[in-house]
Amino acid sequence: MTPLKSKLNLFRQSIMQKGMHWLHRKPQHQGSNPYLEGVFAPVTEVEQFDLNVYGEIPPQLNGMLLRIGPNPIHVGNPSLYHWFVGDGMLHVLRIENGRAISFKSCFIETDVVQHTKQLPLKNGFRRGSNGVVNTNVVFHANKIWALIEAGTFPARLDLDLNTETHQFFNTDADLPFTAHPHKDNQTGYLHAICYDALDLRHAYYEVLDQDGYLIHFVKIPVKHGPMIHDCAITATDILIFDLPVTFSVAQLLKGSSLPYCWNDQHQARIGVLPKFGQANEIQWIDITPCFVFHAANAYRNEKNQIVVDLVVHQHMFKQSQQGPFEQQKAQLERWVIDLKALSIQRNVIDAQAQEFPRIDERYTGEMHRYIYTVSFDEKKMTAANQLRCHDVLEQRLTTYSFGEEWMTGEVIFIPESKLSLEGVGYLMSYVHHLDALPSKVVILKVHGTEMQLHAEIELGVRVPLGFHGNWVDFPQ
């Protein structure tokens, strides 16, 4: 990436925006949008210090619970707004020595946000079809990074959540990134499968070292511009989910802010690429059409087969063009990939509709036992849900209800100590009131499939239902 490329991309963004305004210059029906109401409705930036705590915060938890999601600063036509493209807002709860220190919500300081606030633009280069950064937030190379897919650069933040710059980590690479890199615990490297909304013929395999430097990348030939939201790694492989949600010119011309939809003409397939491999080493296996947003984990079993646990949607963006809720099956499955036979065996772990699978991430790429997911109602998007703890070794399931008036977002596992067994620690999540009352953070003590309430922290303000987050320990 160079200053000239960045300026040319900003010019391209402005031309695309003007083109979209011209295509839809005629007044349109200003319909409602469920992703702008209730638990999804946008909020303003805030910082709170006097937080009520019920129960006891574990004293060994000293750090920040980060969560990011869409919080549009302005919406022109609600009927054309898609949940996935709202301006990013970062939320953080800081806890230390058994005390809730503070809670803060702030925008990722993109150009649109800064223009709206009439503030100076942040440093760095600009890339992609727009500047929104709203999907995941990770800690890498001693910095907080807000992430999104489809081409836009990550945003780097300091520990006070100030946006410092927009760039491809600590490199000058002109490449897209993803919202879901996966860390190899043996090396500290991030492995990622990425795509660019402006390049319909390639996906990208990228590896960043522990200091944020790009050490490997490969262009992967694809068709139709598939949306590849996540990937999975084993000790030796990376999995590519090339599935039938693809870029759609028709949706673009209709005014969709996320021009992707279900494509019956796109062959669903899974690619297996050796770590640090080249595109010609990928082994592709065709599968029945479906869609995967999130994988829990993958590993090689004793037969050298690849086992991957993931949430599988029957389809996606086939009906709704405002968000992912489509009243269809979304179940937790185990896929066993046999590379000798080039076959995939699919088994259902849990047929209940659910999403956001997480594990004890010390076991990323290795055999895991516990998966934590969040259920949802197949018929009503805004209904109370449950945390589901799956013991995939003994095929047991336990659930935890936050109450009929509450919805939890993604749940994050934090081990009790570096030496504790898998599944011994704490589960933390942001929990949202269905009547749009103030939100809270819930801490559960967990031992295997046993879960008990440990503490509730009232935030005093509402946090919109959003996407992903992580726990970050305070620097020692």
N, C-alpha and C positions, 0 to 999 in steps of 0.2 A: 504494500500500500504506500502511496506517495501523496503529498499535498494536492497534486494535479488530479490524480484519480479520485480523491475525496471530493474535490470541488466539482468534477464532472458528475460524480454520483449524486451530489446535492442538486445539481442542475437537472439530472434525470428524474430525481424524486419530484421536483417542482413541476416538470413537464407532465409526469404521470398524474399528479394531483390535479393539475389544470385540466387534463384530458378527462379525468373522472367527473370533475365538476361540469364540464361541457356536455358530456354524455347524459348527465342527469340534471341538466339545467332547468327542465320543466318541473313545476311543483309536483311533489309526490305526496301520497297519503302519509301523514306523520303518525304511523301506528305505534302501539305500545310494544314493549320488549321486556320479557320476564327477566332478562339478564341486567336490567337497569332498575329493578324494583326489589323491595323487601330485603332479603339477606344479601343480595347482589348490589344494592344501590350504592353509588359513590359516596365517599366521605371526604372531609377536609383533613389537612395535616394537623397533627396534634402531638403534644408531649405531656405525659402524666407522671407524677411522682408519688402521690399518696394512694397506694393500691391496697385494697382489702385482701387479706389472705385467710382462707379457712383451711385448717389442717396445718401440716408442717412441710415446708420446702426442704428436700434433702440437702444437707449442708455440703455434700460433695459436688453438687451441681453449681458450678461457678462459670457463667457464660451468658450467651445470648440465644434465644429462640427466634430465629429469623423466619419470616413468611412473606411471600410476594404474591401479587395477583393484580388483575386489571382494576383500574379505578379511573375511568375516563374523565379528563379535565374539561372536555366539551364534547357533546354529541349533536351533530347537525340533524340527522334523521334517525330517530330511534329504531324504526323498522329495518334499517339497513345495517345497524350496529351488530357486530359479532363479538361475543364475550372474549374471544382469544386476542383481540386487537386493542383493548382498552389500555390507556397509559398505565405504566407500571407504578405500583405503590408498594414500598417495603415497610413491613411492620416488625418491630423487635421488642421483646421483653428481656430485660436484663435482671438476672438474679445472682446473688452473691452471699455466701455464708448464711444461707437459710433465709435471706430477705429478698423481697421483690423491690429492686432499686428503682426501676422506671419502665415506662412503656412509651414507644415513639412510633408514629406513622409519618412517612415522608415519601414524596414522589422521587422516582428515578429521574434525574435532571437531564432529560433529553432536550433536543432543540425545541420541540413543540411545547413542552412544559415551560422551558425558560422563556420562550416568546410570549406565552400566555401570562406568565408572571412579570414580564418586562424586566428580565434579569439577563446578565451576560451569559453567552453560551459557554459550555464547558469545553475543555481541551480535548484533543484527539481527532481521529479521522472518522468519516461517516461512510457507511456501507449499507447495501440492501435496498429493498423497495420502500421501506419506511423506517423511522427511528425508534419505534416502540420496543421497550425491553421490560418484560412483565412475567416471565414464566418460572424461573427457578433462581435460587441464590445459593452460592457455594463459597467456601473459604479455601483458597488455594494460593500458594506462593505468598503467604502472609498478608493477603488482601481479601476483601469481600468482592465477589463478582456476581452481578446480576446478569442473567442469561435469557436468551430467546433463540428460536430457530429461524430458518429461512433466509439468512443472509446478513442480518444486522449484527454489528459488533457488540460484544459484552460491554457493560459499564463497570468500571472499577470504583469501589467505594472505600473510604477509610472506616475505622471502627466506630466513628460517630455518625456514620451513614451519609456523609457528604460525598456526592459524586465527584470523583477526581478527574476522570477522563473516560473516553470511549476508545477501545482498542482491542486487538486480538491478543489478549494476555500480554506477556512481555516480549512480543515479537512485532515485526513489521509486515507480517503475512497479510495478503489480500485474499482471505478465505472466509466462508461462512462458518458458523459454529452451531452448536445444538444446546437445547435446554437440559439435556440429560447425558453429560459425560459420566463415565464410570471409572473410579479410581482402582488401580491395581495395588493392593495393599503391600505386595512384596517390593515394589519399586517406587510407589508414590506417583506414578505416571497416570495421566488422564487419557482414556481411550474414548473416542467419539465417532459416531456416524452422523454426518451432517448433510444438509441439502440447501440449495439456493433457489428461491422462488423465481429468479431471473435466469436460471440455467436448468432447463427441463430435461437435459440429456445426461446429467451426471449427479451422483451422490459422492460424498467425500469421506474417506477414512483418515482421521487425524489423531496424532499422539502428542501430548504436551508433557514435558518432564516436570519434576517436582518444583522447579523454579519458574514455570510458566513459559518455557521456550519450546517452540515447535521442533520436534525431532523426527517426525515421519508424517507424510501425507500421500494419499493415493486417490486418483479420480476413478470412480466406479461407473461404467456405462449403465444407464437405465432408460426407460421409456416413459413418456407422458408427464414427467415431473412429479414423482410420488412424494407425499408427505411422510417423512420418516421421523417420528417424534422421539423414539427411544431406541436403544440397542441393548445388548447384554454381552458380558464377557465371561469367559472361563479362564483357567490358568494359561491356556494356550490359544484361544480363539476369540473372535468378535463376531456377533450375530447381526445380520442386516435384515430388517423387516421391510421388504418391498411389497406393499399391499395396495389394494385398489381404491385409495383416496388420492386423487391426482389434481394437478392444476387444471382449472376450467376457464377458458376464455368466455364461455357462455355466462358463467356466474359473474365474471368481471364486468361484462357488458350490462348485466342486470343491476349492477351497483353493489354487489356483495363486497364487504370490506375484507372478507377472507375467501378468495376465489378458488376454493377447493371443494370437490364433491366426489361422491361414489362413482366409480368408473367400471362398468361391467366388462369393458374391453381390455382392462389391465389384468394380466395374469398375476395372481397372488403367489409369492415365493419367498423363501427364506434363504439367505446366503450365509455361508460359513467361511470366514477368512482367517487364516493364521495371523496371529499378532505380528505386526511389522511386515505383513505379506503384501503382495502386489495383486492387482485386479484380476490377472489371469489365473490366480490361485484360488479364487472363490469357487466353492461348490454350491450350486443353486439347486433347491428342491421346491417343486411346485406344491401348493396346498390349496385346499378349498377356500374360496373367497371369504375373508373376515378382516377385522382391523384390530390392531394392537396399539394402544397409547403407551402402556407401561408394562415392563417386565420386572418381576421381583428379583430374579437372580438366575444364573446358569452355572453349570459345572459339568465335568466329565465324570461318568460313573465307572464302576469296576469293569464294565464291558467296553469301556472307551467310547460309549455313546454320550451325546450331549443332552443333558436334562435342563429344560428351561421352564420355570413357572411364571405365568403371565396372565393378565386379564384380557380376555378375548371378547370383542364386540362382534355381534352378528353382521353389522354393517355400520357405516358412519357417514354423516352429511348426505344422507339419501333423501331425507325429508326436511330437517331443520337447517336453516342457513343463518341461525343466530347463536347456536351453541351445540354442544354434543349430546344433549338429552333427546332421545328419539323413541322412547318406549319400546326398547328391544333388548334382547339378551346381552348381558355382559357378565360372563362367568369366569371364575378362576380355573385355569386349566394347567395341566402338566404336559409338555410336549417332549417326547423322546426322539432325538434325531440320530438316525443310523446312517453314517456317511458311506459305509460300504454298500448298503442297499439303496442309498439315496431316498430314504423314506422317513416319514414323520408319523409317530403314533400319538394321537391326541386323547387325553383322559381328563375328565371333569373332576376337579377337586371339590368345587362348591358351585352349585348352580344359582345361588342367590346373586342378584345384581350387586356389583361391588366395583370399586376402583381404588387407585392410589396404593398399590402393594408396596410394602417396605419390609426390610429384614434388619437383623443385626448386621450392620455393614462391615464388621470385621470379617465376615464370611463371604464377601463379594468374590465371585468366581470360584468358590469352594462349595462343598456340600453343606446345605443349610437345613435347619429343622423347622424354624418358625417363620411364618409370614403374617404380617399385620395389614389388614385391608379395612376399608370403610364401605358399608353397605349403602344402597339407596333404593328408594321405592320406584319400581318400574313404571308406575302409572302417574305418580305425582313427584315432580322434581323437587319441590320444597316441602319435604316431609321429614320427620324425625328419622335418624339413622342409627346404626350401631357400629361399634368397633368389633371386628372379627379376628380372632387369633387362631391361626391354623397350625396344628402340629402335623406336618406332612410325613413325619416318620411313623407316628402311631395312628395317623388318620383320625385325629381328634379335633374338635372345634369348640371354642368357647366364645361367648359374646359379652360385650359390655354396653349397656344403654346409658346414654347421657341424659335421658329424660325425654318425654313426649314434646317438649317445647324447644328442643335443642338439636342442632346439626353440628357434627364435627367435621373439620377438614382433615387433610392428610395427617397421619399420626407418625411421630418420629421416635425411634428407639435409641436410648442412651444407656450403655452398659453401666452397671453399678461400679465397676472398676475395670482397669485394663486387663486384669487377670480373671474376671468373673466368667462363668460359663455362658454359653449362648442362651439368650432369652432371660437372663437375670439382670434386671435393671429397672429402667423407668420408660414409660411411654408418655409423650407430651404432645398436646395439640391445642390449636385455637378452636374454640367452640362458640357457635353463633346462635342467637335466639331467633326463633322463627317470626316473632313479632317485631324484629328489628330493634330490640332493646340492647343495652351494652353487652359486649362479648366477654369471654373469660378464657383463661388458659387452665387446662386440667392436667394434673400430673398423676399418673397411675403407677403404683408399684407392681411390677410383673415378675413372676417366677414361672417359667414355662408357659402354660396356658392359664395360670391363676393370675387374676388382675384385681387389684383393690385400689380404691380411691385414696390418694395420699395428700393432695392439696388442690384447692381451687383458688385462682388468683383473678379477682375482678378487675377488669381493665378500665371500667368507668366510661368507656366509649365503645362504639360499634366498629367492628372490623368486617369488611365485606368478605363473603365466601370467595375463596380464591384458589390458587394453584399449589405451589410447592414451597418447601422450606427445609431448614436444617438447623442443627444445634452446633454452635461454635463455642469452644472453651476459651475463656479469657487467657491471653498469653501469660506464661509463667514468668 
